[in-house]
Amino acid sequence: MKMNLSKKMSIAAIALLSPWLMNAQNKPASLELNLDEAIEIALSENPTIQIAGQEIARVDYSKKAAWYGLLPTLDGTGQYGKYLTPATMSLAGMRIDLPTDFTASLGLQLGLPLIAPSLWKSIQLTELEMQMAVEKARASKITLRNDVTKAYYQILLAQDSYKVLQEGYELAKSNYDEAKKRFELGVAAEYDYISAEVQMTNLQPNLLQVENGIAQAKMYLKVLMGVDVSVSLTVKGNLSEFENDVVGLNGKQGIELANNTDLQQLNIQQLQLEKSLQLQRTQLMPTLAAFGQYTYAGQGNKESVSFMNPTAPPTPANTSWFGQGLIVGLQLNVPIFHLGNNTKLKQTKIQINQLQMQRDYAENQLSVQARTALDNMDKAVKQVNTAKKATTLAQKAYDISAKRYETGMGIMIELQNAALAVTQSRLSYQQAISDYLTAKADYEKIIGQ
């Protein structure tokens, strides 16, 4: 009996935990991706994008609610009142007590707007609200794409820099081994041996710092992608693969800000203010609505049965009455005096002027930012070409210095400087490519690509 109970509890526990276990199994323990895959995951998993999608759904309901204002409305009412003191009436100077204990009524009211300018403008405002929600969602995607792209390039830069520093460390170690061997043979000074060891040791903290930078950059990318930080992330590729994308613009690149999301949102805001101005003006326009009303009401005492049967004739001992009526018609509302509406109109006009000034200022700022990004791209192109040439020359100079040192014609300082030049030129080359790609990503964000 105990064994059966234990088995049942185990089965129940597995059933309860199975959804959690399935979710845990669906989560990858490691990811290996390129830039396009990182962007794709971010656009589907990042909470910012999901919130933007929910905002569009919310505005869509608001839009439907505005349209529902054009449909008929039906309201029901009911009322029951109990007399705490006897009801009385005066007749020919006499006060007469009425045998009425309660009053009751039931009603239905139907309404249909026929001419409602403010309602029409409200619907147009919801259309603009939907445009704003969609544009904000697009802005979130553009910003996220830019952040993911730059984070990806930052990881590549850190990884490539780590490789360059490792190669530099290997060069320093090679110099150290050569100096140590020559010192032990008595053909080199102790200074060469010590300085080579110092140069090799000084590179180790840099390696640790870059290694830590890689871990932090990967963690930031995982946050952008909406991936658990415990997932092992491997970023494929290196900056050298993007060298063919580093192309000079020769000053021919034009700046087109028509698709910039900030300007688009300001344009929609201006349209919203203009529609708000029109909506405020409709407050001074007449409105016309059709209505229908059915009422069933009356009063009686606790012995009355006419409430349930209005056609039953009253008796002297049971006095009650209930009646019913149906009425249909048109209701016209004409605003005559609304002084406060004029001040609201003036406030909205000022807001429109302020927004136009804000848009002009924002457009000028964006033009400067776009031009700066293009200048940075041009500058990076020149730096890539220069660094690439410097890398070739530095490697050649190091080979010559190493040969000279081996033959006893050179000195350790010369060899160390040559090795340092090789490392610096390679780092400059990687940094120049990264600068170009980052500036290009910023430019694409500004133009709304």
N, C-alpha and C positions, 0 to 999 in steps of 0.2 A: 504493500500500500504506500509506503514511504517512497519507494523507488518510482512508482507511477506519478506521485505528486511532484517529485524532483524533476522527472522528465517533462511534465506539463509546465512547470515553472521555467525550465530551460527553453522550451519551445516558445512560450509567451515572450520571454526576454529577447529571443532572436527575432521574433516578429516585430517587436517594438523598435529594435535597433537596426533592422534591415534597411529602412530608408536612409538612416545616417551612414551606415556602412556603404551603401551604394553611392551616395554622394562623395564619400571619402575616396572610394575607388575611382570615381569619375574625375577627380582632381589630379592632374598630372604631377608627378614628383619632380619632373625636370622639363625644361623647355629649351629648344634650340631653334632660333628664328633669325630671319633677316629683317630689313626695315619694313617691307610691305606686310609681312606677317605680324610684326609688332603693332603697326597702325591698325590692321584689321582687328586684332584682339582688343586693342584699346577702344575702338569705335563701337564694339559690341559689349564690352564688359565694364567700361569706366562708369562710375555712378553719375558723373556729370551729364553724360549723354543720356542715360536712362531717366534722369530727372527732367531733362529737356523734352524727352518724348512724353513723359507724363504731363508736362505743362501743356503740350499741344493737345493732348486728350482732354485736359481740363477746360481749355479755351473752346474746344469743339462743343462741349456740353453747354458752355455759356452762350455760344453762337446759336445752338438749337433752342435754348431757353428764350432768346430774344425773338426768334421766329415764331415760337409758340404764342407770343403776345398777340399775334394777328388772328389766332384761332378763338372760337367762342369759349366763354367761361360759364360754368354752372356752379352755383353755390346753394347749399341747403341751410336752413335755419330752423331752430326749434326753441320754444320758450315755455316755461311753466312757472306760474307765480301763485303762492299760497297767502291768503289774507290772514294776518295775525290778529286783526280786530275786525269786527263785522263791517261789511261795506254798507254805506248809507247813501241816501239821496234826499234832496229837499223838493217837495212838491206842494205848491199852494201854501207855503208857510209851515208845512208839516215835515218833520224828519222821519223818514221811513227806512227801516232796516231791510236790506236786501238779502235774500237767501243765497248769496254767492260766496263760495268758499275758495275758488281758485280761478285763474285765467290761464289759457294755453293758446299756443299758436304754432303753426307749421308753415314753412314757405320755401319756394324755389325761385331763384333769380338767375336769369340768363342774360349775358352781356356779349356784345360783338362790336369791336371798334371798326368804324367805317372810314373816318378821316382822322388820322392820328400822325401828324408830321413828326412829333418827337419820337414816336415808336419807330418810324422809318429810319430816322437818323441814328437811333440806338442800334438798329440792325447793321447799318453801315459801319458803326464804330466797332461792333464785334467782328466784322470782316477784317478791319485793320488790326484788331487785337490778335486775330489768327495769323495775319501776316507777320506781326511782331514776334509771336511765339515761334513761328517757323524760322524767321531770320535769327533769333537768338539760338535756336537749335543749330543752325548752320554756323553761327559764330563759335559755339561750343566745339563743334567738330573741327573747324579751322584752327582754333587755339590748341585743341588737344593734338591734332596732327602736327602742329608746329612744335609743341613741347616734346612729343614722342620722337620726332625726327631729330631734334637737337640733343635729346638725351641719348639716342642711339649713336649719333656721331661722337658724343662725349665719351661713350664707352669705347668706341673704336679708337679714339685718340688716346685714351688711357691704356688700352691694350697694346697699341702699336708703340707708344712711348715706353711701356714696360719692356717690350721686346728690344727696342733700341738700347735701353739702359742695360739690359742683360748682355747684349752684344758688346756694349761699352765696357761692362764689367769683365767680360771674357778677354777683351783687348788688354785691360788693365792687369788682369791676372796673367796673361801671356807675357806682358812686360815685366811683371813682378818675377815670374819664373825665370825669365831670361837674365834679369838683373841678379837674382839670387844665385843662379848657376855661375855667372861670370864673377860674382863676388867670392864665391867659394873657391873658384879657380885662381883668384888673386889678380884678375885682369880688369876688375871694376872697383870703383870706390864704394865704401859703405853707404855714402850718401845716396847713390843710385838705388841701392837695395832698399833703403828706408823710405825714400820718396816714392818709389813704385808701390810699396806696401801701403803708404798713406793714401795714394790716389785710389787704389783698389778698395780700401776700407771706407773712404768717403762716399763711394757709390752705393753702399749697402743701405744707408738710411733713405736715399732717394728711391730705391727699389721698394722698400717697405711702404713708403708714402704713396707711391703710385699704385701699389697693390691694394692699399686701403681705399684709394680713390676709385678703383675699379669696382670694389664691393659696394661703395656708397652709390656710385652711378647706376649700377644694376638694381639696387634697391629702389632708387627713385623711378627707374623705368618700370619696375614691377608695380609700383603704386599707380603710375599713370595708366598702365594696362588693366588695372583692377585685378591683378594676380596676387595670390597670397605671397607674402615676403619670404616664406619658408621654402618656396619652390626654387629649385636650382635652375639658374638661367645661363644659357650659353648664347652669346651673340656672334653670329657668323659674319665673316668678311673682314676686310681691313680698308684703311683709307686709300691705299694705293689703287684699289679697284675703281675708285671714283676719279682718278686722275683725268680720264677722258672727258669727264663732265666739267672740268675746270676750263671754261672757254672765255676768252676776252670778249667784252661787249663793244669795245671801240667807240663808246659814247653814242651808239645808235639805239640803245634800249629806251623806249618811251615809257612814261609813267601813266598808267590808266587806273584810276581809282573808282571807276563806276561800280565795281563789284566789292568794294571794301565794305565789310559788314558793319563797321561803326557808322559810316556815312549812310548806309542803307537803313540802319535803325533810327538815325536822326531824321531821315526823310519820312519814315513811317510815323515818327513822333509828331512831325510837323503836320502831316495829314490828319493825325488824330486830333491835334489842337484845332485845325480848321473845321473838322467835323463837329468838335465840341462847341465851336463858335456857332455853327449852324444849328446845333441842337439847342443852344441857349436862345437863339432867335425864334425857334419854333415854340418856345414857352409863351410867346405873345400871339400865337396863331390859334384860331378856333379849332375845336375838336368836335367830332360828331360820332355818336355811338348808338347802336340799337340795343334795346333791352326788352326783356319780358319777365313778368313776375306773377307767380301764383301764390295766394295766401289762403290759409285755412285757419281761422281764429275764432275764439269765443270765450265764454265763461260759464260756470255752473257750480253746483254744490256737490258734496261728497256722495249724494244719492243719485246724481245725474247719470244718465246713460246716453244722453244725446251726443256726447263727445264721440262715442263709437257709432252712433246712428243719427246723423244730422237731420234726417227726414222725419224722425219721431216727433209728434206734437208734444209740447210741454203740458204738464198738469199743474194744478194749483199746489200740490205737495212737492212737485219736482220741477222747479223752474230753472231752465238753462237754455242757452242758445249758442249755436256755432254757425258761422257762415264761411263762404269761400268766394274767391274772386280771381280772375285772370286778366292781366293788363299787359299790353305791348305798346311800344312807342319808340321815339327817338329822343336822344338827349344831346343838346348843343351846349358847349361850354365856350364862352367868349371871354378871354382875359381883358380886363379894362385898365387896371392900374397896378403895375408891378415895378416899383422904383428900383428895387434891389437887383433886378435882372440887368439893368443898364451898367451897373458897376461890375457885374460879372463879365459882361461883354468886354469892357475895357481891360480887365485883368487878363482875359484870354488873349486879347490882341497884343498886350505887352509880352506875354509868354511866347507868342509866335515870333515877335521881333527878337526876343532873347535867344530863342532856339536857332533862328537864322544866323545870328552873330556867332553862336556857338559852333554851328556847322561850318561856317567860313573859316573860323579859327582852327577847327579840327582838320579841315581839308588842307590848310597850309602846313600844319604839323605833320600830317601823313605824307605830304609831298616831300618835306625835308627828310623824314625817316626813310622814304623809298629811295630818294637820291643818295642818302648816306649808305644804305644797303648796297646800292649799285656801285658806289665808289669803293666800298669795302670789298666787293667782288672783284673789281678791277685791280685793286691793290693786292688782293690775295693771288690773283693770276700771276702778277709780276713776282710775287714772293715765291710762288711754287716754282716758276722757271729759274729764279735765282738760286733757290735752295737746292733744286735738283742738280744744277751745274756745280754748286759749291760742294754737294755730297760727292760727286765724281772726283773733283779736284782734291778734296780732303782725303778720300780713300787712296788716291794716287800718291799724295804727299806722305801719308802714313806708310805705305809700302816702301817708299824711298827711304824714309827715316828708319824703318825697321831694318832694312838692308844695310844702311850706313852703320847702325848700332851694332849689328852682328859682325861687321867687318872691322869694327873699332874706329871708324871714321866719325861716328856721330856720338851724341851725348844723350843721357836719359831724359833730360828736360825737353829736348827737341822731340823725342819719341812720345813723351807724355802729352805735349802740346798737340802733336799730330793726332793722337788717339782722341783727345778731348774735342778737337775740331771735327773729327768724324762723327762723334756722338751728337754734338751740337747741330751740325748741318742736317743730320737725319731727323732730329727732333724738330728743327725749323721746317723741314719739308712736310712732316706730318701735320704740324700746327698750321701751316699755310693752307693745306687742303681742307683741314677742319674749319678754318676761318671762312674759306670760300663757301663751303656747304652750309655753314651756319648763316652767313649773310644771305645766301640764296633762299634758305628756308624763311628767314624773316621777310625778305622781299615778297615771296609768294603769299605769306600771311597778310601783308599790307594790301596787296592788290586783290585779295580775296580769292585766290586760286585754290 
